[in-house]
């Protein structure tokens, strides 16, 4: 790599490895957590980082999840996760792990009163709630009729980076942090660092990480893993759509519909319909018969 490319390199916080490394810094951690919880950073006296390993969904999960677990002054547990690839059953998964964190606080025979609040912070680089433009939301148990919060023992904080609105000079709190986490260039990070001492600390940490050769190797390996995962998922989705299309064409042919009619119905070229039919039908005579209709 040439010197100029090396000098311009900066890690991106949307890569979960980078996000987790940033959260190792106590000041960065305090600033971000305060913004998410809507508190003054000064009010958060201490955050204890709980060591966590790469969490895997199953034995054949090659990607795994790099999350950050923190304990606050009052004993509350806060789990933070940067989720870039789209995950179809994300809600189910988040609730499953949130419940595991909550129930893991006590052992058999211990009183329930020792249970502390558990907060999950999901930073999503995809749109999870397409029905509105809100980029940040807090979800908790509440009375469905009155809307009154029932308990604070379990909360979800969801940050959808793809929904960030146009930048506003008066941005603050969690929106400002979301803007930082979405940054793509040194210039963007530098500009944001001038507005907030905690984001400035995060940018300084980002520069140090980017200059560390070992950290950079780990970052690039993780970046490749995420890219490969996305490629595999997209490929699987395309194969699934193609398989469904072939099955639909086969059924239409079985009902006597001509390739031309199917092509018009599906808004495809007749040649493409014949190609898909050829993949779906192994009986060459039947295919020949259909092609003559």
C-alpha positions as CSV (number, residue, x, y, z in Angstrom):
1,X,0.0,0.0,0.0
2,X,1.4,3.4,-0.9
3,X,2.0,6.0,1.8
4,X,-0.9,8.3,0.6
5,X,-3.4,5.4,0.9
6,X,-2.1,4.5,4.3
7,X,-2.4,8.1,5.5
8,X,-6.0,8.4,4.3
9,X,-7.1,5.1,5.8
10,X,-9.7,5.4,8.6
11,X,-11.7,2.6,10.1
12,X,-15.5,2.8,9.9
13,X,-17.5,2.4,13.1
14,X,-20.2,0.5,11.2
15,X,-17.8,-2.5,11.1
16,X,-18.6,-4.1,14.4
17,X,-15.0,-4.8,15.2
18,X,-14.3,-1.0,15.1
19,X,-17.3,-0.2,17.1
20,X,-16.4,-2.7,19.8
21,X,-12.8,-1.3,19.9
22,X,-14.1,2.3,20.3
23,X,-16.2,1.2,23.3
24,X,-13.1,0.0,25.1
25,X,-12.4,3.7,25.8
26,X,-14.2,4.7,29.0
27,X,-14.8,8.3,27.9
28,X,-16.2,7.2,24.5
29,X,-18.4,4.6,26.2
30,X,-19.7,7.1,28.7
31,X,-20.5,9.7,26.0
32,X,-22.3,7.3,23.8
33,X,-24.3,5.6,26.6
34,X,-25.3,9.0,28.0
35,X,-26.6,10.1,24.6
36,X,-28.6,6.9,24.1
37,X,-30.2,7.1,27.6
38,X,-30.8,10.9,27.3
39,X,-28.6,11.7,30.2
40,X,-25.8,14.2,31.0
41,X,-22.5,12.2,30.7
42,X,-21.4,13.7,34.1
43,X,-24.3,11.8,35.7
44,X,-22.9,8.5,34.6
45,X,-20.1,8.0,37.1
46,X,-18.8,4.7,35.9
47,X,-19.3,2.1,33.2
48,X,-17.8,-1.4,33.7
49,X,-17.0,-3.3,30.5
50,X,-17.9,-6.9,30.8
51,X,-15.7,-9.2,28.7
52,X,-17.6,-10.9,25.9
53,X,-16.6,-13.3,23.2
54,X,-17.7,-13.7,19.6
55,X,-21.3,-14.9,19.9
56,X,-22.5,-17.4,17.3
57,X,-26.1,-18.1,16.4
58,X,-25.4,-21.7,15.7
59,X,-22.6,-24.2,15.2
60,X,-22.3,-23.4,11.5
61,X,-22.5,-19.6,12.0
62,X,-19.2,-18.4,10.6
63,X,-19.9,-14.7,11.0
64,X,-21.0,-14.5,14.7
65,X,-21.9,-11.3,16.6
66,X,-19.5,-8.9,18.2
67,X,-21.4,-7.1,20.9
68,X,-20.4,-4.9,23.9
69,X,-21.7,-5.6,27.4
70,X,-21.5,-2.9,30.0
71,X,-22.6,-2.6,33.7
72,X,-23.7,0.8,34.9
73,X,-23.4,2.3,38.4
74,X,-26.8,1.0,39.5
75,X,-26.1,-2.6,38.3
76,X,-28.1,-2.2,35.1
77,X,-26.8,-4.2,32.2
78,X,-26.5,-2.6,28.8
79,X,-25.8,-4.6,25.7
80,X,-24.8,-2.8,22.5
81,X,-24.6,-4.3,19.0
82,X,-23.7,-2.9,15.6
83,X,-25.8,-4.9,13.1
84,X,-24.9,-4.2,9.4
85,X,-26.2,-7.2,7.5
86,X,-30.0,-7.4,7.3
87,X,-31.4,-10.0,9.6
88,X,-34.9,-11.3,8.8
89,X,-35.9,-12.4,12.4
90,X,-34.0,-9.6,14.1
91,X,-36.8,-8.8,16.6
92,X,-37.0,-12.5,17.7
93,X,-33.3,-12.7,18.1
94,X,-32.9,-9.5,20.1
95,X,-35.7,-10.4,22.5
96,X,-34.2,-13.9,22.9
97,X,-30.8,-12.6,23.9
98,X,-32.3,-9.7,26.0
99,X,-34.2,-12.3,28.0
100,X,-31.1,-14.4,28.4
101,X,-29.1,-11.5,29.8
102,X,-32.0,-10.6,32.2
103,X,-32.5,-14.1,33.5
104,X,-28.7,-14.8,33.8
105,X,-28.5,-12.2,36.7
106,X,-29.8,-14.6,39.3
107,X,-29.2,-18.2,40.2
108,X,-31.7,-20.7,41.5
109,X,-33.1,-19.7,44.9
110,X,-32.0,-16.1,44.7
111,X,-34.7,-13.4,45.2
112,X,-36.3,-11.7,42.2
113,X,-35.7,-8.3,43.8
114,X,-32.0,-8.5,42.9
115,X,-32.8,-8.3,39.2
116,X,-31.6,-5.1,37.5
117,X,-32.8,-3.4,34.3
118,X,-31.4,-4.7,31.1
119,X,-31.1,-2.4,28.1
120,X,-30.3,-3.5,24.5
121,X,-29.0,-1.0,22.1
122,X,-29.2,-2.0,18.4
123,X,-27.4,0.1,15.9
124,X,-28.8,-1.0,12.6
125,X,-27.3,-0.1,9.2
126,X,-30.5,-1.2,7.5
127,X,-34.1,-0.1,7.8
128,X,-36.1,-2.2,10.2
129,X,-39.2,0.0,10.5
130,X,-40.1,1.1,6.9
131,X,-43.5,2.6,7.9
132,X,-42.0,5.8,9.3
133,X,-39.0,8.1,9.1
134,X,-38.0,8.0,12.8
135,X,-34.3,7.0,13.1
136,X,-34.3,6.4,16.9
137,X,-36.8,4.8,19.1
138,X,-37.1,3.4,22.6
139,X,-39.2,0.4,23.2
140,X,-40.4,-0.8,26.6
141,X,-43.2,-2.8,28.3
142,X,-46.3,-0.6,28.6
143,X,-50.1,-0.8,29.1
144,X,-51.6,-1.0,25.6
145,X,-54.6,1.0,26.5
146,X,-53.1,3.9,28.5
147,X,-49.6,3.8,27.0
148,X,-48.1,4.1,30.5
149,X,-44.8,2.3,31.0
150,X,-45.2,-0.8,33.0
151,X,-41.6,-1.4,34.0
152,X,-38.1,-0.3,33.1
153,X,-36.6,-3.7,33.7
154,X,-36.3,-4.4,29.9
155,X,-35.8,-1.8,27.2
156,X,-34.8,-1.8,23.5
157,X,-33.1,1.3,22.0
158,X,-33.1,1.1,18.2
159,X,-30.9,3.3,16.0
160,X,-31.5,3.1,12.3
161,X,-28.6,4.7,10.6
162,X,-30.1,4.6,7.1
163,X,-32.9,6.9,8.3
164,X,-30.7,9.8,9.4
165,X,-32.2,13.0,8.2
166,X,-30.3,15.8,6.5
167,X,-27.7,17.2,8.9
168,X,-28.9,20.0,11.2
169,X,-26.5,22.4,12.8
170,X,-28.3,22.1,16.1
171,X,-28.1,18.3,16.3
172,X,-27.2,16.8,19.7
173,X,-27.4,13.7,21.8
174,X,-28.0,10.3,20.1
175,X,-28.6,11.9,16.6
176,X,-25.1,13.4,16.8
177,X,-23.6,10.0,17.7
178,X,-25.6,8.3,14.9
179,X,-24.1,10.8,12.5
180,X,-20.6,10.0,13.8
181,X,-21.2,6.2,13.5
182,X,-22.3,6.7,9.9
183,X,-19.2,8.7,9.0
184,X,-17.3,7.6,5.9
185,X,-14.3,10.0,5.7
186,X,-11.7,11.6,7.9
187,X,-13.2,15.0,7.0
188,X,-16.6,14.0,8.3
189,X,-15.2,12.7,11.5
190,X,-13.0,15.8,12.0
191,X,-16.0,18.1,11.5
192,X,-18.1,16.1,14.1
193,X,-15.3,16.0,16.6
194,X,-15.3,19.8,16.8
195,X,-18.8,19.8,18.2
196,X,-18.6,17.4,21.1
197,X,-15.7,16.4,23.5
198,X,-16.9,12.8,23.7
199,X,-17.1,12.4,19.9
200,X,-13.7,14.1,19.7
201,X,-12.4,11.4,22.0
202,X,-14.0,8.8,19.8
203,X,-12.3,10.3,16.7
204,X,-8.9,10.4,18.4
205,X,-9.4,6.7,19.3
206,X,-10.5,6.0,15.8
207,X,-7.2,7.5,14.5
208,X,-5.1,5.5,16.9
209,X,-6.9,2.2,15.9
210,X,-6.4,3.0,12.2
211,X,-2.7,3.4,12.7
212,X,-2.3,0.2,14.7
213,X,-1.2,-2.5,12.1
214,X,-2.5,-5.4,14.1
215,X,-5.8,-3.8,14.7
216,X,-6.0,-3.0,11.1
217,X,-5.5,-6.6,10.1
218,X,-8.2,-7.7,12.4
219,X,-10.5,-4.9,11.1
220,X,-9.9,-5.9,7.5
221,X,-10.5,-9.6,8.3
222,X,-13.8,-8.7,9.9
223,X,-14.7,-6.4,7.0
224,X,-14.1,-9.3,4.6
225,X,-16.2,-11.6,6.7
226,X,-19.1,-9.2,6.6
227,X,-18.7,-8.6,2.9
228,X,-18.6,-12.4,2.2
229,X,-21.7,-12.9,4.4
230,X,-23.6,-10.2,2.5
231,X,-22.6,-11.7,-0.8
232,X,-23.7,-15.2,0.3
233,X,-27.1,-13.9,1.6
234,X,-27.7,-11.9,-1.6
235,X,-26.7,-14.9,-3.7
236,X,-29.0,-17.2,-1.7
237,X,-31.9,-14.7,-2.1
238,X,-31.4,-14.5,-5.9
239,X,-31.3,-18.3,-6.1
240,X,-34.4,-18.5,-4.0
241,X,-36.3,-16.1,-6.2
242,X,-35.1,-17.9,-9.4
243,X,-36.2,-21.2,-7.9
244,X,-39.6,-19.8,-7.0
245,X,-40.0,-18.3,-10.5
246,X,-39.1,-21.7,-12.1
247,X,-41.7,-23.4,-10.0
248,X,-44.3,-20.9,-11.0
249,X,-43.5,-21.3,-14.7
250,X,-43.6,-25.1,-14.4
251,X,-47.1,-24.9,-12.8
252,X,-48.4,-22.5,-15.5
253,X,-47.0,-24.8,-18.2
254,X,-48.7,-27.8,-16.5
255,X,-52.0,-26.0,-16.7
256,X,-51.5,-25.5,-20.5
257,X,-50.5,-21.9,-20.5
258,X,-48.2,-21.0,-23.5
259,X,-44.7,-19.7,-22.9
260,X,-45.8,-16.4,-24.6
261,X,-48.7,-16.0,-22.3
262,X,-46.5,-16.8,-19.3
263,X,-43.9,-14.2,-20.5
264,X,-46.6,-11.6,-20.8
265,X,-48.0,-12.5,-17.4
266,X,-44.6,-12.3,-15.7
267,X,-43.4,-9.4,-17.8
268,X,-40.4,-11.4,-19.1
269,X,-39.0,-12.3,-22.5
270,X,-40.3,-15.5,-24.0
271,X,-36.7,-16.7,-24.3
272,X,-36.1,-16.2,-20.6
273,X,-39.3,-18.1,-19.8
274,X,-38.1,-21.0,-22.0
275,X,-34.7,-20.9,-20.3
276,X,-36.3,-21.1,-16.8
277,X,-38.7,-23.8,-18.0
278,X,-35.8,-25.8,-19.3
279,X,-34.2,-25.7,-15.9
280,X,-37.4,-26.7,-14.2
281,X,-38.5,-29.5,-16.6
282,X,-36.4,-32.5,-17.2
283,X,-38.7,-34.1,-19.8
284,X,-37.4,-32.8,-23.1
285,X,-40.4,-34.1,-25.0
286,X,-42.7,-32.2,-22.8
287,X,-40.7,-29.0,-23.2
288,X,-40.7,-29.5,-26.9
289,X,-44.5,-29.9,-26.9
290,X,-44.9,-26.7,-24.9
291,X,-42.6,-24.8,-27.1
292,X,-44.8,-25.7,-30.1
293,X,-48.0,-24.5,-28.6
